[in-house]
Amino acid sequence: MIRDEINGWLADLFHRDNITRTVKALAASQDQPGVSSSREATKKRVTDAETRLRRFQEAIEAGVDPAALAETINEVQAERAAATAELDATPTSSALSEAEIHARIDSLGEIGPALANTSPDKLANLYTAVSLQIRYQPDDHAADVTIEPVGRVNSKGVGGGT
């Protein structure tokens, strides 16, 4: 039965012989380079605006007429405020470390027996949570199984007549 093949594959992913590879793959799948680089670019904009404001303040202290810089200072303060608001709205990384992933997996106990003794409703919830997709190939009597647990894709071909 295909359910048994899928559960066997999932159990194999979390077997102690494969757990290190699986944890590394799960940790890597959390990478969100766009979020990280966006936060860094926004932080740089805040820092640049603060540096310019400091220079204007130093110029005023050195004797430059504040009225001559008022419009420019207002523009830079608006840039800083916008960048600060953007930074506050940009999510920080919520990625788990490899140690945290190991701990969560360890807390589940043995995956294989747990899957074998799980009700169909709970299996359906699990399959939904990992975005399980099955594409049956009737000519080959095979199924292509794909999961997407945290944005990455792992696949397995399952042969047989079920």
DRENTOR-628670 format. One record per residue: residue in one letter; x, y, z of N, C-alpha, C, O in turn. Coordinates in steps of 0.001 Angstrom, whole numbers, plus 500000, padded with zeros to 6 digits. Layout:
// DRENTOR-628670
AXYZXYZXYZXYZ...
//
This chain:
// DRENTOR-628670
M500842498828500000500000500000500000500894501245500000501919501275500682I500510502252499246501353503440499099501567504147500439502638504705500679R500566504126501302500710504753502620501892504153503364502661504880503994D502046502836503298503151502177503991504497502591503390505477502760504115E504542502754502058505775503190501397506147504612501823507308504907502107I505143505482501861505382506873502262505836506932503716506801507621504044N505141506213504575505515506214505992506906505623506191507661506091507043G507250504604505417508587504026505495509652505025505071510717505109505682W509357505781504020510292506802503549510484507882504609511612508276504905L509362508365505186509461509373506239510232508839507448511066509542508019A509948507605507831510658506999508961512146506898508671512977507102509556D512478506582507422513886506472507040514590507826507124515753507894507520L513895508901506756514485510231506857514893510559508288515896511235508516F514106510075509254514350510403510657515007509267511434515115509329512659H515445508231510722516161507132511367517500507656511868518069508569511269R518011507089512960519252507593513556520420507566512590521346508365512732D520406506664511601521491506615510614521432507797509635522439508141509016N520259508412509499520075509494508531519776510841509173519662511849508475I519649510866510484519152512065511148520048513283510930519544514395510774T521356513092510917522259514235510734522035514888509380521969516113509280R521918514071508336521668514590506981520303515286506926520172516351506322T519306514693507546517965515270507536517946516595508275517345517558507800V518602516658509442518639517901510219519347518998509426518893520142509408K520452518656508776521168519650507963520274520161506827520258521357506534A519540519257506199518643519663505110517518520553505637517162521544504999L516957520204506798515895521030507376516428522401507772515760523410507548A517620522453508356518213523733508745518471524591507505518186525788507503A519006523978506463519296524721505231518017525209504559518016526254503908S516934524459504712515680524827504049515058526073504661514158526671504072Q515534526471505846514991527655506500515605528944505992515079530027506248D516711528837505275517412530034504819516470530903504010515806530438503084Q516426532168504377515621533139503656516539534296503289516497535345503931P517375534117502253518354535140501935517742536500501645518367537520501935G516566536548501095515930537831500803515638538622502052515824539839502070V515177537948503114514853538633504363516120539165505005516162540315505443S517155538335505066518404538730505704519055539899504976519455540874505612S519168539817503657519811540893502907518963542161502923519507543265502901S517647542020502959516766543181503033516951543905504367517019545134504404R517032543144505458517258543754506782518595544475506814518690545577507354E519625543869506245520952544486506251520956545773505430521553546767505842A520300545762504282520238546964503447519482548079504165519871549244504087T518415547728504857517643548722505588518442549269506765518411550471507029K519161548392507476520023548859508570521063549850508048521359550853508698K521613549559506872522621550449506277522007551801505955522651552830506156R520777551821505462520111553097505166519910553912506437520079555131506420V519551553252507544519385553949508823520726554528509268520817555695509648T521759553699509215523097554145509628523588555303508762524139556272509285D523396555215507449523820556290506542523094557594506865523714558658506879A521791557525507122521022558733507448521514559331508764521659560548508879E521769558481509752522270558993511036523645559633510882523935560639511530T524494559060510031525817559632509785525693561013509144526396561945509535R524806561146508164524612562448507508524060563480508490524469564641508478L523121563042509346522576563978510338523657564444511307523690565612511695R524536563531511695525634563893512591526563564923511915527027565870512551R526816564716510634527675565659509895527027567042509807527704568062509937F525714567066509585525019568356509540525098569038510905525303570249510987Q524936568269511958525015568828513309526421569396513564526564570473514141E527448568665513131528827569140513281529047570419512467529745571330512912A528449570483511275528581571677510439527936572878511121528476573984511091I526793572656511725526105573744512438526954574197513622527097575395513866E527519573231514361528375573570515496529626574331515033530188575130515782A530057574068513778531238574744513232530902576128512684531803576863512281G529617576495512662529251577835512258528394577959511022528059579079510636V528017576856510375527148576929509195525756577358509650525276576935510702D525124578191508856523782578684509175522789577522509151522639576875508115P522098577236510279521135576128510332520015576269509300519518575265508790A519620577480508992518543577687508023518947577174506644518095576732505872A520232577229506332520707576771505028520611575249504905520532574715503799L520619574557506043520576573092506035519207572518506426519010571303506394A518285573375506787517006572916507340516272571958506406515814570901506840E516158572318505134515422571467504193516123570114504020515471569070504021T517437570138503872518203568903503697518110568038504950517950566821504853I518208568658506125518094567904507384516715567257507481516604566101507887N515684567976507120514319567414507155514186566208506224513542565220506577E514789566286505045514740565173504097515449563938504668514943562819504578V516622564165505252517382563048505810516658562456507023516653561239507207Q516050563309507846515278562794508979514095561961508493513756560953509113A513471562362507409512360561592506839512865560251506290512208559222506447E514043560276505644514639559022505155514925558076506321514635556881506249R515497558625507398515806557800508569514530557228509176514492556051509534A513497558036509296512232557569509870511618556463509010511107555474509536A511669556634507690511113555616506795511906554317506893511328553232506947A513237554435506916514068553236507009513879552541508355513852551312508417T513749553313509426513531552734510755512183552010510806512082550917511363A511159552617510227509838551966510195509891550682509379509293549674509754E510616550724508252510761549524507420511511548431508177511146547257508105L512552548819508897513326547855509679512460547215510763512538546010511001D511640548029511411510745547498512448509718546530511865509272545609512550A509344546735510609508333545879509972508932544645509306508200543719508958T510263544617509123510907543479508471511086542368509488511653542601510556P510614541156509182510718540068510163512171539668510395512995539646509481T512447539355511649513759538816511975513724537324511692512649536735511579S514860536728511579514915535301511279514358534499512443514712534730513599S513492533565512128512956532667513150513482531258512928512890530277513379A514597531177512229515177529878511896515647529166513153516175529782514078L515444527867513164515908527035514262517339526594513994517729526367512849S518113526476515062519466525951514906519384524440514711518344523826514951E520498523848514272520522522392514108520257521708515446519578520683515492A520783522260516528520556521669517854519076521713518231518550520760518805E518408522819517908516971522931518206516166521939517369515213521336517863I516546521771516116515857520803515253516066519398515795515115518621515880H517312519058516167517592517747516777516717517529518002516118516465518158A516638518528518871515854518402520103514384518155519802513747517323520448R513846518868518832512428518679518481512182517276517920511185516630518242I513104516823517081512950515481516514513090514425517605512320513466517648D514076514602518488514265513657519592513022513574520472512691512506520987S512335514702520642511142514705521493510002513882520895509069513507521604L510075513602519597509027512811518944509182511311519184508228510553519012G510372510885519577510628509460519757510858508788518416511210509446517437E510661507485518371510859506714517139509743507029516144508565506803516423I510123507545515000509139507981514002508441506798513332507224506820513145G509208505763512969508642504609512257507462503986512981506371503908512417P507655503534514235506530502945514969505385503932515194504213503556515183A505743505195515399504690506197515608503808506329514376502587506424514491L504431506334513180503645506426511951502791505177511740501649505266511291A503351504022512063502626502765511867501390502682512755500407502035512394N501436503333513910500332503249514876499456504496514899498691504702515842T499564505324513873498813506578513838497512506403513064497457505687512064S496476507065513539495178506992512869495236507679511509496069508560511296P494361507285510591494325507920509275494122509441509339494686510176508528D493321509911510297493102511359510424494391512094510775494682513156510224K495160511518511698496416512164512092497445512083510967498230513012510776L497445510973510222498336510882509064497966511938508021498841512556507415A496681512133507822496232513143506862496720514524507294497149515317506457N496658514819508597497161516106509098498660516240508859499135517306508467L499407515162509095500848515173508859501141515408507378501967516251507027Y500459514659506516500689514788505077500361516207504595501044516745503724T499327516800505159498986518177504813500069519130505304500454520056504590A500559518908506516501577519792507097502869519802506293503553520824506237V503208518688505673504440518625504866504143518782503378505005518521502539S502941519203503057502527519425501663502804518205500791503390518324499715L502387517051501251502588515806500508501787515852499212500588516134499215Q502465515571498114501828515505496801502160514142496196503306513694496250I501160513494495626501361512196494983500868512299493549499732512703493300R501722511933492616501345511894491205501476510445490757502584509918490648Y500350509810490501500336508406490105500639508280488622500089509016487802Q501526507332488277501900507032486903501286505676486545501921504647486774P500070505646485990499373504382485774500102503419484832500033502204485018D500790503944483835501496503056482902502612502291483598502876501134483269D503263502933484555504382502316485276503947501677486597504751501033487270H502691501854486962502200501433488276503123501977489370503556501249490264A503407503265489271504313503920490205503737505277490583502848505799489911A504253505834491663503826507152492114505053507993492423506029507509492997D504990509248492035506014510210492420505475510937493640504394511525493606V506249510887494720505829511487495979506745512654496290507969512521496252T506157513786496593506925514992496892506405515586498193505198515629498431I507339516047499040506950516805500221507701518127500195508764518239499584E507145519112500854507756520428500938507690520898502379506859521742502719P508584520346503259508484520720504660509210522010504971510352521776505366V508952523123504925509680524357505190510267524899503886511389525406503872G509530524796502821509951525456501612510906524718500704511217525224499626R511383523559501078512290522803500223511567521556499747510549521167500319V512088520932498709511418519772498137512302518540498251513478518567497888N511720517459498759512345516142498746511400515246497979510183515365498115S511942514353497178511080513507496376511485512044496511512622511727496864K510536511164496225510801509721496201509861509121495190508678509459495146G510388508232494379509544507469493471509165506177494164510025505518494748V507909505805494116507434504595494763506904503684493684505961504042492978G507500502497493544507031501563492532506057500561493139505933500458494360G505383499840492288504462498825492795503073499025492251502800500012491568G502205498103492547500877498116491956499796498712492821498618498489492544T500138499472493875499064500028494704498827501479494410497956502099495020
//
